[in-house]
Amino acid sequence: EQGRRYRDAARSIPSSDLTRFPFAVLELKLALAEADDLPAWLRPVLASGALAPVHKFSKFVHGCAVLLPDEVQAMPYWVDDPALAPSIRATGASGASLLR
C-alpha cells in the first residue's frame, strides 16, 4: 500500500530496521529547596556507579540519530561519549560518528 503510515503487526520487521537500546532511562525530577538533602533512597542509587548522567537526553533525538544517520545534521553529543559509545555501537547503529 502506497503512503501507509502504520506498522502492520502481521509483517516482520527487517533486522536492518532495528537497533537495540541497551540502557534504561531514569529521569529524576526533584522539587528540593537548596537546603534540602537528597532523599535517602536516592543516595545509594547515585553512588552505585550504574548511572551515566546524560544532560538533556532525548529518546526522539537518539532514535533519529541511530536509525536515520544520513538524515541528521549532527549526532547528539552522547553518541561519542566514551562511556556510552561502545554499547551504542554494539546495537548495530551505523552513523558515521559511531564508526570512529
Residue pairs with C-beta under 8 A, 6 or more apart in sequence:
7 13
17 67
18 92
19 66
19 67
19 91
19 92
19 93
20 91
20 92
21 62
21 91
22 87
22 88
22 90
22 91
23 52
23 84
23 87
25 57
25 59
26 51
28 42
30 38
30 39
30 42
32 38
38 46
45 51
52 81
52 83
52 84
54 78
54 81
54 84
57 78
58 76
61 76
62 76
62 78
62 79
64 71
64 72
65 72
65 75
65 76
65 79
65 93
65 95
66 79
66 88
66 91
66 93
66 95
66 98
67 93
69 75
69 93
69 94
69 95
69 96
69 97
69 98
72 95
75 95
75 96
75 97
75 98
78 84
79 85
79 88
79 95
79 97
79 98
80 97
80 100
85 98
88 98
89 98
